[in-house]
Amino acid sequence: MSGGGAGRHIGRILIRAIVTILMVAVLNFILFRVIPGDPAALLLGGARTSVTAEQMEAQRQNWGLDRPLFPDQMVDYLTATLQGDFGYSFKFRGRHVAELILERLPATVVLVGLAQFVAILCGVMLGLYAGWRRGGAIDHIVTGASLALYSTPSFWLGMLLVVTFSTALGWLPGYGAYSPGATIGSLDSLLDHLRHLALPVTAVALGLIGQYVVVARAAMSDVVTEDYMVTARAKGLTNGQMLVRHAFRNAMLPVVTLITLNLGYVVAGAITVEAVFAWPGIGGLTVEALNARDYPVLQGIFLLLGASIVVANLIADLAYGLLDPRVRQ
């Protein structure tokens, strides 16, 4: 395909992604404006001194809440969002929403990022092998275990791991990111952090492994029955040559889609798993914001999650174009 055609393909993907993110931002604005309640009353409701109606109205004017919702408030919101200003938290008074999210984001990225790496490495390889050797004993064992893991909620796996390896055996900690009194930055704290990571990473990875095995096995099972695979075998190619030259690349197309979409959820994190392990990430922040009805924080988190999914789809489209040139046509 010509360079101009590839450029147009990439351009269409980028334009579609930008428009989608804009639509997510507009929907995010509307969603939290239809929730019952006055933000000014919510913010000032916890004041120690009584707030008069005049003071409440003055504060609403100061925040621009007395202006028309469309287009004034929406334009202000979109403009501020493009500048990275998500407002202030209700619960954590005086703190920027962006600051809170960036503070919690690394913990979630580390947790779910490691889980994704383990799941991709183990799940894709097991799935491809099971599909290549379909019908065998290993195929039945791997497929059965993967379906069981795929259908099991991650938070239930997390609780089971806590009860078994933390409460009963006492091998690993089941709460928080560090032990109390740990000196952050030292080698001991790093080892302590890895010990705290073990159980939540395992809980998230087990569920993801089930997904990757099921999809990779199905893709490989379809590939091995294709005509070009029969032709390759008739030409005298070995199993290894057929796997590397023909089967692997074609079987990876649906797997790449699943991987990239799951990578979009790295930002979201496993909220329920973080709640089980009291992990200080985006999931924990979401639970705190929900309990406190902290709408600005929830709005910022949902916008971040939506944008991450759009970016993940963008990466999937670009990866598809590299793996299969027909997609670019």
FENHUNOR-V804843 format. One record per helix or strand of 3 or more residues. SS is the DSSP state (h for helix, s for strand). FROM is the first residue (numbers start at 1). TO is the last residue. If there is no record, write none. Layout:
# FENHUNOR-V804843
ss,from,to
SS,FROM,TO
SS,FROM,TO
This chain:
# FENHUNOR-V804843
ss,from,to
h,3,33
h,39,44
h,53,62
h,69,82
h,97,132
h,137,150
h,154,168
h,187,223
h,227,234
h,239,268
h,271,277
h,282,292
h,295,323
h,325,328
